[in-house]
Every structure is written in C-alpha cells, then in structure tokens.
Amino acid sequence: MKKNVGNIDRWIRFAIGIILLSLLFTDLSFKNIGWVGLIPIFTALFKYCPLYSLFGISTCPTKED
C-alpha cells in the first residue's frame, strides 16, 4: 500500500472520526452511525485511503529532486 493521505488530511480525518465515534455515547436515534467513524480513523492511522487510490488522488507532498 502506497501512502496517499497527507498530514493535514490525516488530522481532518482523525477529528471527523472521533466526532462520529462520540455519537456512540449519545442517546440519539442515529448513534449507530458512530461506527462509521472507524473508517476515517483507520485511513488516518494507515495513511492510505482506498478511494483515493481508486481515483488516483494523493494528498501526500511530492518530493522534488
């Protein structure tokens, strides 16, 4: 797996994931959506997004020689 998620993108994904996971601890009717928060957290931790790979997108900085 080639890394395709940059640092800013990682922090945004991680924050969104934490917010979604926090829904698990509420009494709201849509708290099961909180499990979706695992997806952005895992993509942030592994620095890899399968959808980015599918569409050829990368937010990683390019190394200039």
Buried (B, 14 or more C-beta within 10 A) or exposed (E): EEBBBBEEBBEBBBEBBEEBBEBEEEEEEEEEEBEEBEBBBEBBEEBBBEEBEEEEEBBBEEEEE
